[in-house]
Amino acid sequence: MGYVIAGITILAYLLNAWALQNSNSTTVGSYIYLQPLLATLIAVSLGMDHLTWEKLAFGLLIVFGLWLVNKGR
């Protein structure tokens, strides 16, 4: 339990704060929004989850939103 709280949660927030200081906020935001999509793909590839049409649609919405933000003006 301590590993999950200290090792994963707190470390992830500290790394996100560090990344915001050292790179573009749009890039950091893109990585944050891609985390659930990547976690789903990893879980499906390991056989720990099943890909459904809902998950596929939500993943496409995430990618479409990131494309809208990053396409430039």
PDB file of N, CA, C, O and CB in Angstrom:
ATOM      1  N   MET A   1       0.820  -1.183   0.000  1.00  0.00           N
ATOM      2  CA  MET A   1       0.000   0.000   0.000  1.00  0.00           C
ATOM      3  C   MET A   1       0.873   1.259   0.000  1.00  0.00           C
ATOM      4  O   MET A   1       0.566   2.227  -0.695  1.00  0.00           O
ATOM      5  CB  MET A   1      -0.938  -0.008   1.203  1.00  0.00           C
ATOM      6  N   GLY A   2       1.933   1.245   0.761  1.00  0.00           N
ATOM      7  CA  GLY A   2       2.838   2.391   0.794  1.00  0.00           C
ATOM      8  C   GLY A   2       3.513   2.627  -0.538  1.00  0.00           C
ATOM      9  O   GLY A   2       3.734   3.772  -0.935  1.00  0.00           O
ATOM     10  N   TYR A   3       3.846   1.536  -1.240  1.00  0.00           N
ATOM     11  CA  TYR A   3       4.465   1.663  -2.562  1.00  0.00           C
ATOM     12  C   TYR A   3       3.511   2.348  -3.533  1.00  0.00           C
ATOM     13  O   TYR A   3       3.928   3.202  -4.314  1.00  0.00           O
ATOM     14  CB  TYR A   3       4.877   0.280  -3.104  1.00  0.00           C
ATOM     15  N   VAL A   4       2.242   1.981  -3.488  1.00  0.00           N
ATOM     16  CA  VAL A   4       1.272   2.576  -4.403  1.00  0.00           C
ATOM     17  C   VAL A   4       1.105   4.064  -4.107  1.00  0.00           C
ATOM     18  O   VAL A   4       1.043   4.882  -5.025  1.00  0.00           O
ATOM     19  CB  VAL A   4      -0.085   1.854  -4.298  1.00  0.00           C
ATOM     20  N   ILE A   5       1.033   4.410  -2.830  1.00  0.00           N
ATOM     21  CA  ILE A   5       0.837   5.817  -2.472  1.00  0.00           C
ATOM     22  C   ILE A   5       2.096   6.637  -2.743  1.00  0.00           C
ATOM     23  O   ILE A   5       2.032   7.670  -3.410  1.00  0.00           O
ATOM     24  CB  ILE A   5       0.438   5.940  -0.997  1.00  0.00           C
ATOM     25  N   ALA A   6       3.223   6.189  -2.236  1.00  0.00           N
ATOM     26  CA  ALA A   6       4.450   6.973  -2.363  1.00  0.00           C
ATOM     27  C   ALA A   6       5.119   6.772  -3.710  1.00  0.00           C
ATOM     28  O   ALA A   6       5.547   7.737  -4.343  1.00  0.00           O
ATOM     29  CB  ALA A   6       5.416   6.613  -1.257  1.00  0.00           C
ATOM     30  N   GLY A   7       5.211   5.540  -4.146  1.00  0.00           N
ATOM     31  CA  GLY A   7       5.978   5.241  -5.348  1.00  0.00           C
ATOM     32  C   GLY A   7       5.290   5.616  -6.629  1.00  0.00           C
ATOM     33  O   GLY A   7       5.949   6.014  -7.589  1.00  0.00           O
ATOM     34  N   ILE A   8       3.997   5.502  -6.670  1.00  0.00           N
ATOM     35  CA  ILE A   8       3.296   5.746  -7.926  1.00  0.00           C
ATOM     36  C   ILE A   8       2.597   7.103  -7.921  1.00  0.00           C
ATOM     37  O   ILE A   8       2.856   7.931  -8.794  1.00  0.00           O
ATOM     38  CB  ILE A   8       2.282   4.637  -8.187  1.00  0.00           C
ATOM     39  N   THR A   9       1.731   7.338  -6.968  1.00  0.00           N
ATOM     40  CA  THR A   9       0.915   8.548  -6.976  1.00  0.00           C
ATOM     41  C   THR A   9       1.746   9.803  -6.779  1.00  0.00           C
ATOM     42  O   THR A   9       1.696  10.715  -7.605  1.00  0.00           O
ATOM     43  CB  THR A   9      -0.141   8.467  -5.904  1.00  0.00           C
ATOM     44  N   ILE A  10       2.498   9.861  -5.713  1.00  0.00           N
ATOM     45  CA  ILE A  10       3.273  11.068  -5.423  1.00  0.00           C
ATOM     46  C   ILE A  10       4.363  11.275  -6.460  1.00  0.00           C
ATOM     47  O   ILE A  10       4.593  12.402  -6.899  1.00  0.00           O
ATOM     48  CB  ILE A  10       3.888  10.988  -4.024  1.00  0.00           C
ATOM     49  N   LEU A  11       5.031  10.215  -6.853  1.00  0.00           N
ATOM     50  CA  LEU A  11       6.083  10.331  -7.866  1.00  0.00           C
ATOM     51  C   LEU A  11       5.514  10.817  -9.203  1.00  0.00           C
ATOM     52  O   LEU A  11       6.142  11.629  -9.883  1.00  0.00           O
ATOM     53  CB  LEU A  11       6.793   8.978  -8.055  1.00  0.00           C
ATOM     54  N   ALA A  12       4.347  10.333  -9.579  1.00  0.00           N
ATOM     55  CA  ALA A  12       3.732  10.771 -10.832  1.00  0.00           C
ATOM     56  C   ALA A  12       3.412  12.260 -10.801  1.00  0.00           C
ATOM     57  O   ALA A  12       3.670  12.965 -11.776  1.00  0.00           O
ATOM     58  CB  ALA A  12       2.460   9.970 -11.108  1.00  0.00           C
ATOM     59  N   TYR A  13       2.861  12.744  -9.706  1.00  0.00           N
ATOM     60  CA  TYR A  13       2.562  14.168  -9.597  1.00  0.00           C
ATOM     61  C   TYR A  13       3.843  15.010  -9.592  1.00  0.00           C
ATOM     62  O   TYR A  13       3.880  16.076 -10.207  1.00  0.00           O
ATOM     63  CB  TYR A  13       1.749  14.440  -8.328  1.00  0.00           C
ATOM     64  N   LEU A  14       4.869  14.553  -8.921  1.00  0.00           N
ATOM     65  CA  LEU A  14       6.132  15.291  -8.913  1.00  0.00           C
ATOM     66  C   LEU A  14       6.753  15.334 -10.310  1.00  0.00           C
ATOM     67  O   LEU A  14       7.281  16.364 -10.729  1.00  0.00           O
ATOM     68  CB  LEU A  14       7.116  14.656  -7.918  1.00  0.00           C
ATOM     69  N   LEU A  15       6.687  14.218 -11.023  1.00  0.00           N
ATOM     70  CA  LEU A  15       7.234  14.198 -12.385  1.00  0.00           C
ATOM     71  C   LEU A  15       6.428  15.082 -13.329  1.00  0.00           C
ATOM     72  O   LEU A  15       7.002  15.715 -14.215  1.00  0.00           O
ATOM     73  CB  LEU A  15       7.267  12.767 -12.920  1.00  0.00           C
ATOM     74  N   ASN A  16       5.096  15.137 -13.156  1.00  0.00           N
ATOM     75  CA  ASN A  16       4.279  16.030 -13.976  1.00  0.00           C
ATOM     76  C   ASN A  16       4.625  17.489 -13.694  1.00  0.00           C
ATOM     77  O   ASN A  16       4.702  18.295 -14.622  1.00  0.00           O
ATOM     78  CB  ASN A  16       2.783  15.780 -13.720  1.00  0.00           C
ATOM     79  N   ALA A  17       4.833  17.835 -12.436  1.00  0.00           N
ATOM     80  CA  ALA A  17       5.226  19.208 -12.092  1.00  0.00           C
ATOM     81  C   ALA A  17       6.595  19.547 -12.675  1.00  0.00           C
ATOM     82  O   ALA A  17       6.799  20.648 -13.185  1.00  0.00           O
ATOM     83  CB  ALA A  17       5.243  19.395 -10.564  1.00  0.00           C
ATOM     84  N   TRP A  18       7.522  18.611 -12.599  1.00  0.00           N
ATOM     85  CA  TRP A  18       8.846  18.823 -13.180  1.00  0.00           C
ATOM     86  C   TRP A  18       8.741  19.003 -14.693  1.00  0.00           C
ATOM     87  O   TRP A  18       9.398  19.872 -15.266  1.00  0.00           O
ATOM     88  CB  TRP A  18       9.782  17.642 -12.844  1.00  0.00           C
ATOM     89  N   ALA A  19       7.912  18.178 -15.338  1.00  0.00           N
ATOM     90  CA  ALA A  19       7.757  18.279 -16.789  1.00  0.00           C
ATOM     91  C   ALA A  19       7.143  19.613 -17.192  1.00  0.00           C
ATOM     92  O   ALA A  19       7.519  20.181 -18.217  1.00  0.00           O
ATOM     93  CB  ALA A  19       6.896  17.131 -17.312  1.00  0.00           C
ATOM     94  N   LEU A  20       6.193  20.123 -16.390  1.00  0.00           N
ATOM     95  CA  LEU A  20       5.610  21.427 -16.699  1.00  0.00           C
ATOM     96  C   LEU A  20       6.640  22.548 -16.625  1.00  0.00           C
ATOM     97  O   LEU A  20       6.550  23.526 -17.367  1.00  0.00           O
ATOM     98  CB  LEU A  20       4.463  21.722 -15.751  1.00  0.00           C
ATOM     99  N   GLN A  21       7.599  22.411 -15.749  1.00  0.00           N
ATOM    100  CA  GLN A  21       8.636  23.427 -15.634  1.00  0.00           C
ATOM    101  C   GLN A  21       9.630  23.359 -16.784  1.00  0.00           C
ATOM    102  O   GLN A  21      10.212  24.378 -17.158  1.00  0.00           O
ATOM    103  CB  GLN A  21       9.364  23.279 -14.318  1.00  0.00           C
ATOM    104  N   ASN A  22       9.832  22.179 -17.348  1.00  0.00           N
ATOM    105  CA  ASN A  22      10.904  21.971 -18.318  1.00  0.00           C
ATOM    106  C   ASN A  22      10.446  21.745 -19.748  1.00  0.00           C
ATOM    107  O   ASN A  22      11.279  21.503 -20.622  1.00  0.00           O
ATOM    108  CB  ASN A  22      11.714  20.823 -17.900  1.00  0.00           C
ATOM    109  N   SER A  23       9.156  21.817 -20.011  1.00  0.00           N
ATOM    110  CA  SER A  23       8.684  21.641 -21.384  1.00  0.00           C
ATOM    111  C   SER A  23       7.398  22.424 -21.595  1.00  0.00           C
ATOM    112  O   SER A  23       6.911  23.104 -20.691  1.00  0.00           O
ATOM    113  CB  SER A  23       8.464  20.147 -21.704  1.00  0.00           C
ATOM    114  N   ASN A  24       6.867  22.320 -22.776  1.00  0.00           N
ATOM    115  CA  ASN A  24       5.652  23.014 -23.163  1.00  0.00           C
ATOM    116  C   ASN A  24       4.450  22.409 -22.431  1.00  0.00           C
ATOM    117  O   ASN A  24       4.354  21.188 -22.308  1.00  0.00           O
ATOM    118  CB  ASN A  24       5.453  22.946 -24.693  1.00  0.00           C
ATOM    119  N   SER A  25       3.543  23.246 -21.949  1.00  0.00           N
ATOM    120  CA  SER A  25       2.380  22.741 -21.215  1.00  0.00           C
ATOM    121  C   SER A  25       1.463  21.902 -22.096  1.00  0.00           C
ATOM    122  O   SER A  25       0.795  20.995 -21.600  1.00  0.00           O
ATOM    123  CB  SER A  25       1.596  23.896 -20.620  1.00  0.00           C
ATOM    124  N   THR A  26       1.420  22.189 -23.391  1.00  0.00           N
ATOM    125  CA  THR A  26       0.597  21.396 -24.304  1.00  0.00           C
ATOM    126  C   THR A  26       1.123  19.976 -24.409  1.00  0.00           C
ATOM    127  O   THR A  26       0.340  19.028 -24.464  1.00  0.00           O
ATOM    128  CB  THR A  26       0.553  22.044 -25.690  1.00  0.00           C
ATOM    129  N   THR A  27       2.427  19.819 -24.437  1.00  0.00           N
ATOM    130  CA  THR A  27       3.039  18.490 -24.503  1.00  0.00           C
ATOM    131  C   THR A  27       2.740  17.697 -23.231  1.00  0.00           C
ATOM    132  O   THR A  27       2.385  16.520 -23.299  1.00  0.00           O
ATOM    133  CB  THR A  27       4.564  18.606 -24.715  1.00  0.00           C
ATOM    134  N   VAL A  28       2.883  18.335 -22.086  1.00  0.00           N
ATOM    135  CA  VAL A  28       2.616  17.657 -20.811  1.00  0.00           C
ATOM    136  C   VAL A  28       1.150  17.275 -20.726  1.00  0.00           C
ATOM    137  O   VAL A  28       0.823  16.169 -20.295  1.00  0.00           O
ATOM    138  CB  VAL A  28       3.007  18.554 -19.613  1.00  0.00           C
ATOM    139  N   GLY A  29       0.262  18.174 -21.130  1.00  0.00           N
ATOM    140  CA  GLY A  29      -1.169  17.865 -21.126  1.00  0.00           C
ATOM    141  C   GLY A  29      -1.507  16.709 -22.040  1.00  0.00           C
ATOM    142  O   GLY A  29      -2.361  15.882 -21.719  1.00  0.00           O
ATOM    143  N   SER A  30      -0.835  16.650 -23.184  1.00  0.00           N
ATOM    144  CA  SER A  30      -1.069  15.539 -24.117  1.00  0.00           C
ATOM    145  C   SER A  30      -0.690  14.207 -23.482  1.00  0.00           C
ATOM    146  O   SER A  30      -1.428  13.230 -23.608  1.00  0.00           O
ATOM    147  CB  SER A  30      -0.272  15.746 -25.416  1.00  0.00           C
ATOM    148  N   TYR A  31       0.451  14.159 -22.804  1.00  0.00           N
ATOM    149  CA  TYR A  31       0.872  12.932 -22.143  1.00  0.00           C
ATOM    150  C   TYR A  31      -0.097  12.535 -21.033  1.00  0.00           C
ATOM    151  O   TYR A  31      -0.390  11.353 -20.855  1.00  0.00           O
ATOM    152  CB  TYR A  31       2.275  13.096 -21.579  1.00  0.00           C
ATOM    153  N   ILE A  32      -0.593  13.523 -20.285  1.00  0.00           N
ATOM    154  CA  ILE A  32      -1.526  13.228 -19.204  1.00  0.00           C
ATOM    155  C   ILE A  32      -2.823  12.644 -19.764  1.00  0.00           C
ATOM    156  O   ILE A  32      -3.360  11.685 -19.209  1.00  0.00           O
ATOM    157  CB  ILE A  32      -1.820  14.498 -18.381  1.00  0.00           C
ATOM    158  N   TYR A  33      -3.331  13.218 -20.866  1.00  0.00           N
ATOM    159  CA  TYR A  33      -4.567  12.715 -21.458  1.00  0.00           C
ATOM    160  C   TYR A  33      -4.377  11.357 -22.130  1.00  0.00           C
ATOM    161  O   TYR A  33      -5.337  10.599 -22.261  1.00  0.00           O
ATOM    162  CB  TYR A  33      -5.101  13.713 -22.464  1.00  0.00           C
ATOM    163  N   LEU A  34      -3.166  11.041 -22.553  1.00  0.00           N
ATOM    164  CA  LEU A  34      -2.911   9.747 -23.182  1.00  0.00           C
ATOM    165  C   LEU A  34      -2.735   8.608 -22.175  1.00  0.00           C
ATOM    166  O   LEU A  34      -2.791   7.441 -22.564  1.00  0.00           O
ATOM    167  CB  LEU A  34      -1.686   9.843 -24.048  1.00  0.00           C
ATOM    168  N   GLN A  35      -2.524   8.913 -20.906  1.00  0.00           N
ATOM    169  CA  GLN A  35      -2.293   7.873 -19.904  1.00  0.00           C
ATOM    170  C   GLN A  35      -3.417   6.832 -19.821  1.00  0.00           C
ATOM    171  O   GLN A  35      -3.118   5.638 -19.811  1.00  0.00           O
ATOM    172  CB  GLN A  35      -2.112   8.512 -18.559  1.00  0.00           C
ATOM    173  N   PRO A  36      -4.702   7.231 -19.761  1.00  0.00           N
ATOM    174  CA  PRO A  36      -5.749   6.200 -19.706  1.00  0.00           C
ATOM    175  C   PRO A  36      -5.810   5.352 -20.973  1.00  0.00           C
ATOM    176  O   PRO A  36      -6.082   4.153 -20.918  1.00  0.00           O
ATOM    177  CB  PRO A  36      -7.099   6.849 -19.471  1.00  0.00           C
ATOM    178  N   LEU A  37      -5.554   5.990 -22.115  1.00  0.00           N
ATOM    179  CA  LEU A  37      -5.558   5.248 -23.380  1.00  0.00           C
ATOM    180  C   LEU A  37      -4.435   4.217 -23.407  1.00  0.00           C
ATOM    181  O   LEU A  37      -4.650   3.073 -23.808  1.00  0.00           O
ATOM    182  CB  LEU A  37      -5.420   6.211 -24.573  1.00  0.00           C
ATOM    183  N   LEU A  38      -3.250   4.612 -22.986  1.00  0.00           N
ATOM    184  CA  LEU A  38      -2.119   3.686 -22.957  1.00  0.00           C
ATOM    185  C   LEU A  38      -2.326   2.587 -21.921  1.00  0.00           C
ATOM    186  O   LEU A  38      -1.968   1.435 -22.166  1.00  0.00           O
ATOM    187  CB  LEU A  38      -0.823   4.439 -22.666  1.00  0.00           C
ATOM    188  N   ALA A  39      -2.898   2.925 -20.770  1.00  0.00           N
ATOM    189  CA  ALA A  39      -3.169   1.915 -19.746  1.00  0.00           C
ATOM    190  C   ALA A  39      -4.167   0.885 -20.258  1.00  0.00           C
ATOM    191  O   ALA A  39      -4.023  -0.307 -19.987  1.00  0.00           O
ATOM    192  CB  ALA A  39      -3.701   2.576 -18.463  1.00  0.00           C
ATOM    193  N   THR A  40      -5.170   1.333 -20.991  1.00  0.00           N
ATOM    194  CA  THR A  40      -6.148   0.404 -21.569  1.00  0.00           C
ATOM    195  C   THR A  40      -5.500  -0.502 -22.599  1.00  0.00           C
ATOM    196  O   THR A  40      -5.747  -1.707 -22.611  1.00  0.00           O
ATOM    197  CB  THR A  40      -7.307   1.171 -22.207  1.00  0.00           C
ATOM    198  N   LEU A  41      -4.665   0.073 -23.468  1.00  0.00           N
ATOM    199  CA  LEU A  41      -3.997  -0.742 -24.487  1.00  0.00           C
ATOM    200  C   LEU A  41      -3.060  -1.779 -23.857  1.00  0.00           C
ATOM    201  O   LEU A  41      -2.976  -2.912 -24.331  1.00  0.00           O
ATOM    202  CB  LEU A  41      -3.209   0.157 -25.447  1.00  0.00           C
ATOM    203  N   ILE A  42      -2.368  -1.394 -22.805  1.00  0.00           N
ATOM    204  CA  ILE A  42      -1.485  -2.340 -22.116  1.00  0.00           C
ATOM    205  C   ILE A  42      -2.294  -3.445 -21.458  1.00  0.00           C
ATOM    206  O   ILE A  42      -1.927  -4.617 -21.544  1.00  0.00           O
ATOM    207  CB  ILE A  42      -0.627  -1.617 -21.066  1.00  0.00           C
ATOM    208  N   ALA A  43      -3.402  -3.081 -20.795  1.00  0.00           N
ATOM    209  CA  ALA A  43      -4.241  -4.086 -20.131  1.00  0.00           C
ATOM    210  C   ALA A  43      -4.856  -5.049 -21.137  1.00  0.00           C
ATOM    211  O   ALA A  43      -4.935  -6.249 -20.874  1.00  0.00           O
ATOM    212  CB  ALA A  43      -5.347  -3.406 -19.320  1.00  0.00           C
ATOM    213  N   VAL A  44      -5.286  -4.546 -22.272  1.00  0.00           N
ATOM    214  CA  VAL A  44      -5.854  -5.416 -23.309  1.00  0.00           C
ATOM    215  C   VAL A  44      -4.784  -6.332 -23.881  1.00  0.00           C
ATOM    216  O   VAL A  44      -5.038  -7.515 -24.108  1.00  0.00           O
ATOM    217  CB  VAL A  44      -6.492  -4.579 -24.434  1.00  0.00           C
ATOM    218  N   SER A  45      -3.589  -5.800 -24.116  1.00  0.00           N
ATOM    219  CA  SER A  45      -2.522  -6.625 -24.696  1.00  0.00           C
ATOM    220  C   SER A  45      -2.050  -7.713 -23.727  1.00  0.00           C
ATOM    221  O   SER A  45      -1.582  -8.765 -24.162  1.00  0.00           O
ATOM    222  CB  SER A  45      -1.336  -5.742 -25.100  1.00  0.00           C
ATOM    223  N   LEU A  46      -2.170  -7.469 -22.416  1.00  0.00           N
ATOM    224  CA  LEU A  46      -1.794  -8.474 -21.420  1.00  0.00           C
ATOM    225  C   LEU A  46      -2.932  -9.430 -21.082  1.00  0.00           C
ATOM    226  O   LEU A  46      -2.756 -10.349 -20.282  1.00  0.00           O
ATOM    227  CB  LEU A  46      -1.320  -7.794 -20.160  1.00  0.00           C
ATOM    228  N   GLY A  47      -4.091  -9.217 -21.683  1.00  0.00           N
ATOM    229  CA  GLY A  47      -5.233 -10.084 -21.433  1.00  0.00           C
ATOM    230  C   GLY A  47      -5.950  -9.803 -20.122  1.00  0.00           C
ATOM    231  O   GLY A  47      -6.708 -10.646 -19.643  1.00  0.00           O
ATOM    232  N   MET A  48      -5.729  -8.648 -19.543  1.00  0.00           N
ATOM    233  CA  MET A  48      -6.351  -8.311 -18.269  1.00  0.00           C
ATOM    234  C   MET A  48      -7.625  -7.485 -18.454  1.00  0.00           C
ATOM    235  O   MET A  48      -8.306  -7.181 -17.475  1.00  0.00           O
ATOM    236  CB  MET A  48      -5.365  -7.554 -17.395  1.00  0.00           C
ATOM    237  N   ASP A  49      -7.951  -7.122 -19.677  1.00  0.00           N
ATOM    238  CA  ASP A  49      -9.147  -6.342 -19.978  1.00  0.00           C
ATOM    239  C   ASP A  49      -9.595  -6.694 -21.383  1.00  0.00           C
ATOM    240  O   ASP A  49      -8.855  -7.307 -22.153  1.00  0.00           O
ATOM    241  CB  ASP A  49      -8.885  -4.807 -19.838  1.00  0.00           C
ATOM    242  N   HIS A  50     -10.806  -6.302 -21.702  1.00  0.00           N
ATOM    243  CA  HIS A  50     -11.356  -6.563 -23.025  1.00  0.00           C
ATOM    244  C   HIS A  50     -11.659  -5.237 -23.709  1.00  0.00           C
ATOM    245  O   HIS A  50     -12.147  -4.295 -23.084  1.00  0.00           O
ATOM    246  CB  HIS A  50     -12.632  -7.444 -22.936  1.00  0.00           C
ATOM    247  N   LEU A  51     -11.363  -5.182 -24.992  1.00  0.00           N
ATOM    248  CA  LEU A  51     -11.639  -3.986 -25.770  1.00  0.00           C
ATOM    249  C   LEU A  51     -13.098  -4.000 -26.190  1.00  0.00           C
ATOM    250  O   LEU A  51     -13.568  -4.949 -26.817  1.00  0.00           O
ATOM    251  CB  LEU A  51     -10.709  -3.893 -27.005  1.00  0.00           C
ATOM    252  N   THR A  52     -13.809  -2.939 -25.837  1.00  0.00           N
ATOM    253  CA  THR A  52     -15.217  -2.805 -26.216  1.00  0.00           C
ATOM    254  C   THR A  52     -15.368  -1.616 -27.147  1.00  0.00           C
ATOM    255  O   THR A  52     -14.452  -0.807 -27.298  1.00  0.00           O
ATOM    256  CB  THR A  52     -16.125  -2.641 -24.964  1.00  0.00           C
ATOM    257  N   TRP A  53     -16.538  -1.522 -27.769  1.00  0.00           N
ATOM    258  CA  TRP A  53     -16.799  -0.400 -28.664  1.00  0.00           C
ATOM    259  C   TRP A  53     -16.791   0.918 -27.900  1.00  0.00           C
ATOM    260  O   TRP A  53     -16.367   1.944 -28.433  1.00  0.00           O
ATOM    261  CB  TRP A  53     -18.138  -0.586 -29.380  1.00  0.00           C
ATOM    262  N   GLU A  54     -17.258   0.893 -26.651  1.00  0.00           N
ATOM    263  CA  GLU A  54     -17.237   2.095 -25.827  1.00  0.00           C
ATOM    264  C   GLU A  54     -15.807   2.585 -25.598  1.00  0.00           C
ATOM    265  O   GLU A  54     -15.510   3.766 -25.780  1.00  0.00           O
ATOM    266  CB  GLU A  54     -17.922   1.829 -24.486  1.00  0.00           C
ATOM    267  N   LYS A  55     -14.934   1.673 -25.202  1.00  0.00           N
ATOM    268  CA  LYS A  55     -13.540   2.047 -24.952  1.00  0.00           C
ATOM    269  C   LYS A  55     -12.872   2.550 -26.218  1.00  0.00           C
ATOM    270  O   LYS A  55     -12.088   3.498 -26.181  1.00  0.00           O
ATOM    271  CB  LYS A  55     -12.759   0.862 -24.387  1.00  0.00           C
ATOM    272  N   LEU A  56     -13.180   1.918 -27.330  1.00  0.00           N
ATOM    273  CA  LEU A  56     -12.625   2.356 -28.609  1.00  0.00           C
ATOM    274  C   LEU A  56     -13.115   3.764 -28.960  1.00  0.00           C
ATOM    275  O   LEU A  56     -12.332   4.599 -29.413  1.00  0.00           O
ATOM    276  CB  LEU A  56     -13.006   1.365 -29.726  1.00  0.00           C
ATOM    277  N   ALA A  57     -14.400   4.023 -28.752  1.00  0.00           N
ATOM    278  CA  ALA A  57     -14.959   5.344 -29.049  1.00  0.00           C
ATOM    279  C   ALA A  57     -14.344   6.409 -28.139  1.00  0.00           C
ATOM    280  O   ALA A  57     -14.002   7.498 -28.601  1.00  0.00           O
ATOM    281  CB  ALA A  57     -16.493   5.329 -28.890  1.00  0.00           C
ATOM    282  N   PHE A  58     -14.204   6.101 -26.854  1.00  0.00           N
ATOM    283  CA  PHE A  58     -13.614   7.064 -25.933  1.00  0.00           C
ATOM    284  C   PHE A  58     -12.148   7.322 -26.270  1.00  0.00           C
ATOM    285  O   PHE A  58     -11.673   8.453 -26.161  1.00  0.00           O
ATOM    286  CB  PHE A  58     -13.743   6.567 -24.493  1.00  0.00           C
ATOM    287  N   GLY A  59     -11.440   6.287 -26.676  1.00  0.00           N
ATOM    288  CA  GLY A  59     -10.044   6.460 -27.093  1.00  0.00           C
ATOM    289  C   GLY A  59      -9.936   7.346 -28.320  1.00  0.00           C
ATOM    290  O   GLY A  59      -9.044   8.190 -28.406  1.00  0.00           O
ATOM    291  N   LEU A  60     -10.840   7.158 -29.267  1.00  0.00           N
ATOM    292  CA  LEU A  60     -10.834   8.005 -30.458  1.00  0.00           C
ATOM    293  C   LEU A  60     -11.176   9.454 -30.110  1.00  0.00           C
ATOM    294  O   LEU A  60     -10.635  10.381 -30.713  1.00  0.00           O
ATOM    295  CB  LEU A  60     -11.822   7.467 -31.497  1.00  0.00           C
ATOM    296  N   LEU A  61     -12.070   9.650 -29.142  1.00  0.00           N
ATOM    297  CA  LEU A  61     -12.378  11.010 -28.696  1.00  0.00           C
ATOM    298  C   LEU A  61     -11.157  11.676 -28.066  1.00  0.00           C
ATOM    299  O   LEU A  61     -10.918  12.864 -28.279  1.00  0.00           O
ATOM    300  CB  LEU A  61     -13.540  10.993 -27.698  1.00  0.00           C
ATOM    301  N   ILE A  62     -10.389  10.917 -27.294  1.00  0.00           N
ATOM    302  CA  ILE A  62      -9.166  11.457 -26.698  1.00  0.00           C
ATOM    303  C   ILE A  62      -8.184  11.869 -27.788  1.00  0.00           C
ATOM    304  O   ILE A  62      -7.625  12.965 -27.745  1.00  0.00           O
ATOM    305  CB  ILE A  62      -8.517  10.422 -25.756  1.00  0.00           C
ATOM    306  N   VAL A  63      -7.977  10.995 -28.759  1.00  0.00           N
ATOM    307  CA  VAL A  63      -7.038  11.287 -29.846  1.00  0.00           C
ATOM    308  C   VAL A  63      -7.525  12.477 -30.665  1.00  0.00           C
ATOM    309  O   VAL A  63      -6.726  13.330 -31.051  1.00  0.00           O
ATOM    310  CB  VAL A  63      -6.855  10.054 -30.755  1.00  0.00           C
ATOM    311  N   PHE A  64      -8.834  12.542 -30.934  1.00  0.00           N
ATOM    312  CA  PHE A  64      -9.391  13.664 -31.692  1.00  0.00           C
ATOM    313  C   PHE A  64      -9.223  14.978 -30.923  1.00  0.00           C
ATOM    314  O   PHE A  64      -8.877  16.001 -31.515  1.00  0.00           O
ATOM    315  CB  PHE A  64     -10.881  13.417 -32.001  1.00  0.00           C
ATOM    316  N   GLY A  65      -9.462  14.956 -29.626  1.00  0.00           N
ATOM    317  CA  GLY A  65      -9.275  16.154 -28.807  1.00  0.00           C
ATOM    318  C   GLY A  65      -7.832  16.618 -28.796  1.00  0.00           C
ATOM    319  O   GLY A  65      -7.561  17.815 -28.893  1.00  0.00           O
ATOM    320  N   LEU A  66      -6.909  15.681 -28.677  1.00  0.00           N
ATOM    321  CA  LEU A  66      -5.487  16.042 -28.714  1.00  0.00           C
ATOM    322  C   LEU A  66      -5.093  16.595 -30.070  1.00  0.00           C
ATOM    323  O   LEU A  66      -4.281  17.516 -30.160  1.00  0.00           O
ATOM    324  CB  LEU A  66      -4.619  14.833 -28.376  1.00  0.00           C
ATOM    325  N   TRP A  67      -5.664  16.036 -31.118  1.00  0.00           N
ATOM    326  CA  TRP A  67      -5.371  16.540 -32.462  1.00  0.00           C
ATOM    327  C   TRP A  67      -5.868  17.978 -32.606  1.00  0.00           C
ATOM    328  O   TRP A  67      -5.171  18.824 -33.167  1.00  0.00           O
ATOM    329  CB  TRP A  67      -6.020  15.636 -33.538  1.00  0.00           C
ATOM    330  N   LEU A  68      -7.082  18.257 -32.097  1.00  0.00           N
ATOM    331  CA  LEU A  68      -7.621  19.611 -32.174  1.00  0.00           C
ATOM    332  C   LEU A  68      -6.730  20.616 -31.445  1.00  0.00           C
ATOM    333  O   LEU A  68      -6.490  21.720 -31.934  1.00  0.00           O
ATOM    334  CB  LEU A  68      -9.030  19.648 -31.593  1.00  0.00           C
ATOM    335  N   VAL A  69      -6.247  20.219 -30.276  1.00  0.00           N
ATOM    336  CA  VAL A  69      -5.413  21.135 -29.485  1.00  0.00           C
ATOM    337  C   VAL A  69      -4.050  21.350 -30.135  1.00  0.00           C
ATOM    338  O   VAL A  69      -3.523  22.462 -30.103  1.00  0.00           O
ATOM    339  CB  VAL A  69      -5.231  20.595 -28.062  1.00  0.00           C
ATOM    340  N   ASN A  70      -3.479  20.315 -30.717  1.00  0.00           N
ATOM    341  CA  ASN A  70      -2.109  20.375 -31.225  1.00  0.00           C
ATOM    342  C   ASN A  70      -1.999  20.730 -32.703  1.00  0.00           C
ATOM    343  O   ASN A  70      -0.883  20.851 -33.209  1.00  0.00           O
ATOM    344  CB  ASN A  70      -1.443  19.069 -30.994  1.00  0.00           C
ATOM    345  N   LYS A  71      -3.107  20.902 -33.415  1.00  0.00           N
ATOM    346  CA  LYS A  71      -2.998  21.116 -34.861  1.00  0.00           C
ATOM    347  C   LYS A  71      -2.451  22.483 -35.234  1.00  0.00           C
ATOM    348  O   LYS A  71      -2.031  22.685 -36.374  1.00  0.00           O
ATOM    349  CB  LYS A  71      -4.336  20.936 -35.500  1.00  0.00           C
ATOM    350  N   GLY A  72      -2.446  23.409 -34.315  1.00  0.00           N
ATOM    351  CA  GLY A  72      -1.919  24.748 -34.611  1.00  0.00           C
ATOM    352  C   GLY A  72      -3.026  25.673 -35.088  1.00  0.00           C
ATOM    353  O   GLY A  72      -4.139  25.250 -35.400  1.00  0.00           O
ATOM    354  N   ARG A  73      -2.681  26.933 -35.130  1.00  0.00           N
ATOM    355  CA  ARG A  73      -3.718  27.918 -35.483  1.00  0.00           C
ATOM    356  C   ARG A  73      -3.548  28.358 -36.897  1.00  0.00           C
ATOM    357  O   ARG A  73      -4.321  29.184 -37.384  1.00  0.00           O
ATOM    358  CB  ARG A  73      -3.676  29.129 -34.555  1.00  0.00           C
TER     359      ARG A  73
END
